[in-house]
Amino acid sequence: MTWELYISQASPYSIKIAALMGYMGIDHEVKIQNLWTRFSVIKKLTGKTMVPILRRGQWAMNDSTEIARHLIEESPVPTLPRAREAELLCWLLEDFADEWVVRWQMVTRWGVDRDRRAVSELIGRELTGAVPVGSRALGERVGQVIQKSLRPYGLRQENDAALLASRERTLQALEAILSGGPAYLFEGYPTVADFAFFGPLGQFRRDPTGRECLEGYPAIQGYLDRMEAMAARPPEVAVVDCESRPIEELHPLFAEVMGTYWPSLIANFEAQEAGGRGREAVAPLIDGQSFRFRSSRYLVERLQEILGAVDEAYGKRDHLFGEFGLRMEHGLVHRIADLSETESGRRLLSEYRHLGLH
């Protein structure tokens, strides 16, 4: 039975998985969501209307990271770095792209009129099957619902400056990294981290403001062209066998992870411990700005998953990233140690025996 992949062309997570499956050469049928399938298939199978979903008969999965992990187990095509020490960093960057980069991508998508109109029209055409009557109005209504749903995650005007500053630092780091060495972040072939970055960056380039912004980043443009071509079956881009990228070259990108996404995870955990669901969290970012958002159990789970991955890595070896990644390892351990400053943080860390912090 052939896989079916239900997507939205306006979803960063959808294009992430569409490109990954194309690269892997997995036989599948891509189905663009519409009003009928949104409820009769997507919600019926998963209980949610979020895409993408990967389906085979009555089996379905709708979290892009879980789908990626499942596909990696199914396919022999390489999607992780060759060095075991780099796997943890690869998954950390995948999480950063999914959970943080997508936030600043949404700032201009929903905060700039021309971007909002463009994506609302796209969503309207999808849901109505390109029927012109009512598609624009439907797209605008759905867009309003999406905007409202994003506010708890910090997508509100008071955070715009902080998110846009993070955008510029991230783009500058990526441009420097991709201007030399392998064609992708780690290797001459794309890893799961590359597909995760392609999601929000590919959507950013589709929006008018994003297209203009990326004109100043030729290396990123070429990278996105290659990633976009991965969705073809077979992919139209050759995979090159070359030396792996030295991990220290990724330091500027990792520094952004530790200076933005990680503080938000810590602030979320502290807010949840102090007051529970919905309590406001304030994260101090790398540049001195603050990021305000509604705390959630979901982000606590993200923190626990990262701690579990680090703990597992230490359980297998006495270092995380190898000799060239000592600065990054020191930075990550230092950030984890921040949790030990509170009783609740110490309780959390006590669950991870290889971290040596309990």
Residue pairs with C-beta under 8 A, 6 or more apart in sequence:
1 56
1 57
2 27
2 28
2 29
2 56
3 21
3 26
3 27
3 28
3 29
3 54
3 55
3 56
4 28
4 29
4 31
4 54
4 55
4 56
5 17
5 18
5 21
5 28
5 29
5 30
5 31
5 52
5 53
5 54
5 55
6 31
6 32
6 33
6 37
6 41
6 42
6 51
6 52
6 53
6 55
7 14
7 15
7 17
7 18
7 30
7 31
7 32
7 33
7 51
7 52
8 14
8 32
8 33
8 51
8 52
8 123
8 126
9 15
9 32
9 122
9 126
10 119
10 122
10 123
10 126
10 203
11 51
11 52
11 203
12 102
12 105
12 199
12 200
12 202
12 203
13 51
13 52
13 64
13 98
13 199
14 51
14 52
14 64
14 199
15 198
15 199
15 202
15 203
15 231
16 64
16 68
16 195
16 196
16 198
16 199
17 52
17 54
17 64
17 67
17 68
17 195
18 30
18 52
18 231
19 195
19 198
19 202
19 227
19 228
19 230
19 231
20 68
20 71
20 79
20 192
20 195
20 230
21 28
21 71
21 231
22 230
22 231
22 232
22 233
22 234
22 235
23 77
23 79
23 190
23 195
23 230
23 235
24 71
24 75
24 77
24 79
25 75
25 77
25 233
25 234
25 235
26 71
26 74
26 75
31 37
32 126
33 42
33 51
33 126
33 127
34 126
34 127
34 128
34 129
35 127
35 128
35 129
38 49
38 127
39 49
41 55
42 48
42 49
42 50
42 51
42 53
42 62
43 49
45 53
45 55
45 58
45 60
46 53
46 60
46 61
46 62
48 62
50 62
51 62
52 62
52 64
52 67
53 60
53 61
53 62
54 60
54 61
54 62
54 67
54 70
54 71
61 67
61 70
64 98
64 196
64 199
65 94
65 95
65 98
68 79
68 94
68 192
68 195
71 79
72 79
72 80
72 192
78 187
78 189
78 191
79 189
79 190
79 191
79 192
79 195
80 87
80 90
80 191
80 192
81 87
81 89
81 90
81 186
81 187
81 191
81 244
82 187
82 244
83 244
83 247
83 322
84 316
84 317
85 247
85 317
85 319
85 320
85 321
85 322
85 325
86 186
86 244
86 247
86 321
86 322
86 325
88 309
88 310
88 313
88 320
88 321
89 247
89 250
89 254
89 320
89 321
89 325
89 328
90 185
90 186
90 191
90 192
90 193
91 192
91 193
91 309
92 254
92 257
92 306
92 309
93 185
93 193
93 196
93 197
93 250
93 253
93 254
93 257
94 192
94 193
94 195
94 196
95 196
95 261
95 302
95 305
95 306
96 256
96 257
96 261
97 193
97 196
97 197
97 199
97 200
98 196
98 199
99 261
99 299
99 302
100 166
100 257
100 260
100 261
100 264
101 170
101 197
101 200
101 201
102 199
102 200
103 153
103 154
103 155
103 163
104 163
104 164
104 166
104 167
104 170
105 167
105 200
105 201
105 203
105 204
105 210
106 150
106 155
107 155
107 160
107 163
107 164
107 167
108 115
108 204
108 207
108 209
108 210
109 115
109 116
109 119
109 203
109 204
109 207
109 210
110 116
110 119
110 143
110 146
110 147
110 150
110 155
111 157
111 160
112 207
112 208
112 209
114 208
114 209
115 207
115 208
115 209
115 210
116 143
118 206
118 207
118 208
119 139
119 143
119 206
119 207
120 136
120 139
120 140
120 142
120 143
121 135
121 136
121 139
122 139
123 138
123 139
123 142
123 143
124 134
124 135
124 136
124 137
124 138
124 139
124 140
124 142
125 135
125 139
127 135
127 138
127 139
127 142
128 134
128 135
128 138
147 155
151 294
152 293
152 294
152 296
153 293
153 294
154 163
154 264
154 291
154 292
154 293
156 292
158 292
159 291
159 292
159 293
161 289
162 285
162 287
162 289
162 290
162 291
163 291
165 287
165 289
166 256
166 260
166 285
169 252
169 256
169 286
170 253
170 256
171 213
171 214
171 217
171 220
172 252
173 252
173 253
173 255
173 256
174 197
174 217
174 219
174 220
174 223
174 253
175 217
175 218
175 219
175 220
176 252
177 185
177 245
177 249
177 250
177 252
177 253
178 185
178 219
178 220
178 222
178 223
179 219
181 243
181 245
181 246
181 249
182 188
182 240
182 242
182 243
182 244
182 245
183 223
183 226
183 240
184 190
184 191
184 194
184 223
184 226
185 191
185 193
185 194
185 197
185 245
185 250
186 193
186 194
186 244
186 245
187 242
187 244
187 245
188 239
188 240
188 241
188 242
189 239
189 240
190 226
190 227
190 230
194 227
195 227
195 230
198 224
198 227
198 228
201 220
201 224
202 224
202 227
202 228
203 210
204 210
204 213
204 214
205 211
205 214
205 221
205 224
214 220
214 221
214 224
215 221
226 237
229 235
229 236
229 237
230 237
246 324
247 321
247 322
247 324
247 325
247 328
248 324
248 325
248 327
248 328
250 328
251 327
251 328
254 328
254 331
255 286
255 331
256 286
258 286
258 331
258 332
258 335
259 285
259 286
259 287
260 283
260 285
260 286
260 291
262 335
263 283
263 284
263 285
263 286
263 291
264 281
264 283
264 291
264 293
264 299
265 299
265 302
265 303
265 306
266 283
266 303
266 335
266 338
266 339
267 281
267 282
267 283
267 284
267 291
267 295
268 281
268 283
268 293
268 295
268 296
268 299
268 300
268 303
269 299
269 300
269 303
269 339
269 344
269 345
269 348
270 281
270 342
270 344
270 345
271 279
271 280
271 281
271 295
272 279
272 295
272 296
272 297
272 300
273 342
273 344
275 295
277 295
277 296
277 297
278 294
278 295
278 296
279 294
279 295
280 292
280 293
280 294
280 295
281 292
281 293
281 294
281 295
282 290
282 291
282 292
283 290
283 291
283 292
283 293
284 290
285 291
304 348
307 336
307 348
307 349
307 351
307 352
307 355
308 352
310 320
310 332
310 336
310 352
310 355
311 352
311 353
311 354
311 355
312 354
313 320
314 320
314 354
314 355
314 356
315 354
319 325
319 326
319 329
320 328
320 329
320 332
321 328
321 329
336 349
336 355
336 357
337 357
338 345
339 345
339 346
339 348
339 349
339 357
340 346
340 349
340 357
346 358
349 355
349 357
349 358
350 358
352 358
